[in-house]
Amino acid sequence: MLRRKLLRQSILTTACLAALTAAGSSAAQAFAPGDIFGGGAAIPAPDFRVKADCYALPTPLITKGTPPTFQTLPPFNFVDGKNSQDCAVQHIVNDRTIYYMSATSGIGILAQFSHDPTKYGFIDAGQTQYFPSVQYGVSETPLSANDVGIWDNGGTETQGSSSVVVVPPGGTAQAGQYPNPLEHYGQVTQFPLSIDPLVIAYNSTYKKVLNQDNSVTSYHFNIKFGRKDDSGGLRLDPTTYCKIFNGQITNWNDPALKALNKGKSLEDPADPTPAGSWSVPLQIVGRGDSAGATLIFTRHLAAICSTLISGNQYADGASTLPSSLQGPTYNTSNPNYPPVAGETLGKFTLVSGMPGTAQYTAFTATPGGSNPSTIILGRVTYLSPDYVLPGVIASGDNTYNLNSATLQNKSGKWITPTPKAALASFGSLQPPQSDSKGHYDPSNTASGLRTNPQDWVQPSSKTSVLANPTAPTGYPIVGTANWVGYTCYASSQQTKTILGVLKYGDVAKINTDKDKSILAVIGISPMPKYWLTAINETFVTNGSGLGININTKGAAGPCAASGITGG
């Protein structure tokens, strides 16, 4: 049962402290002994922030940038009888905070391998302060056996265009290198936190016209299979979205889009443009950084496109887009109109971070003034469901009113990106060495070994079962957000925070309910119960007896080894 405390004064104190940080106060921010620090992936950033605010004292979500930005997310109110929790006033602990930097999966991984908080960048608007340490990362990019080998034995860990050099066991780190993490922090821990559908996002408005009376008329795509909640419904089959994201469909008047739209043009019936000359350039937008969202996206396209179209550019799952499809980069500090110089139809306009990607895709420009009296935009991208309607209403991530497409899955069914559809895609995947309820079964090795970090997540390869899910009701583009952490920690207070929030995520209904949880209301699926059982008994309680549970340095087992300093 949740412990509930009224913490109005504590919340005010934390809010004031966060405000000082956001304002770039010259005084360094002080932290409590039980505070923990990490970050990484943008897809799970808002829901992880909200969960952390429900478990511990709230603080804004920090998004990496120069300077970083700060977003206070709405407190979650979970109503379910005795399990209810209003996170505006009720928290499980009231003496610590969990900090998260929304950046990229690659940064989350590299910060973990290096134990270097500067990888996240500054945490205040004045750009004077870093996190004091790193305890965890979150990534949709899975650690492979090769990554785990570098953690254990040294080497160069590369994510996107960035790398860290880890010296072999017993070696001495030189400038720009980092000590072997296995020697200092124990085995790397990796396991899934959620099942994440990735949406194809667009703006329903494609044209705005300034009238003579200075009013503005907006024209919207004529979507014949629109959803009742106005969250989208543009139908895209695999062949068509393979062509779009390979740069082969570059206008919204393309016959393939019309055919999928009940044979009707996507032109607004009120648009006075003659049907024969209606034209809206279709501009693809994507991540320019090393992103787990890109990994999920490219893994799926690599799995399906080569058999559907000629000229496919996606060879395998990767955290960066194919170089052949990369165009110019949008600076998120600029307005999103006019378009970036050098923008080319058929190539991605690149953006760092998911918030910036949503920003560039949105139709926020207003005709008139320094802009022309008629503006036409038709951008499309891939995003987390909490950045588009309807999930964005609950997450509060933005106010762009972006829509999402309805995709045709492998079974030929049209599927909306929902938690239920994401869970269906995950299907019957089992945690390593587990029975049907998730309890440890050493004889069942069909899904790998619990002691192998890489066996807890699906690989980045296009051969992964998540690359092209077979479930008849499953959504086709799906991945997992994964915890990446240490086995051994330096501080018993920080260990307590980590174990506490992980157990909270595994057992409290506010986090596990399939319909009303923090994850579900923004469009992401919690892990199945048997997975939560396996994760909890392996990494939190040591119920499996394997001795790879998270602990404090000096504790019996691996954390008592010579040289362990703890993360």
Sequence and secondary structure as in RCSB ss.txt:
>XXXX:A:sequence
MLRRKLLRQSILTTACLAALTAAGSSAAQAFAPGDIFGGGAAIPAPDFRVKADCYALPTPLITKGTPPTFQTLPP
FNFVDGKNSQDCAVQHIVNDRTIYYMSATSGIGILAQFSHDPTKYGFIDAGQTQYFPSVQYGVSETPLSANDVGI
WDNGGTETQGSSSVVVVPPGGTAQAGQYPNPLEHYGQVTQFPLSIDPLVIAYNSTYKKVLNQDNSVTSYHFNIKF
GRKDDSGGLRLDPTTYCKIFNGQITNWNDPALKALNKGKSLEDPADPTPAGSWSVPLQIVGRGDSAGATLIFTRH
LAAICSTLISGNQYADGASTLPSSLQGPTYNTSNPNYPPVAGETLGKFTLVSGMPGTAQYTAFTATPGGSNPSTI
ILGRVTYLSPDYVLPGVIASGDNTYNLNSATLQNKSGKWITPTPKAALASFGSLQPPQSDSKGHYDPSNTASGLR
TNPQDWVQPSSKTSVLANPTAPTGYPIVGTANWVGYTCYASSQQTKTILGVLKYGDVAKINTDKDKSILAVIGIS
PMPKYWLTAINETFVTNGSGLGININTKGAAGPCAASGITGG
>XXXX:A:secstr
     B HHHHHHHHHHHHHHHTT SS     TT EEEEE STTHHHHHHHHHHHSB   EEE SSS EEE    
 EE  GGG EETTTB S SS BEEEEE  HHHHHHHHHHT GGGG  SSTTS    S   EEEESS   HHHHHH
HHH EEEEETTEEEEE  TT    TTEE  HHHHH S EEEEEEEEE EEEE SEEEEEE TTS EEEEE   TT
  TTSSEEEEE HHHHHHHHTT   BTT HHHHHHTTT  SS TT  S GGG   B EEEEE S  HHHHHHHHH
HHHHGGGT SS    S  SS  GGGEEEE  TTS S S  TT  TTSEEEESSHHHHHHHHS    SSTTS SEE
E  EEEEE GGGSTTHHHHH S S   EEEEEE TTS EE   HHHHHHHHTT   TTB TTS B TT  TT  T
T GGGGS  SSTTSTTTS   TT  SSEEEEEEEE SEES HHHHHHHHHHHHHHHH HHHH TTTSTTGGGT E
E  HHHHHHHIIIIIS TT SS S EETTSSSGGGSTT    
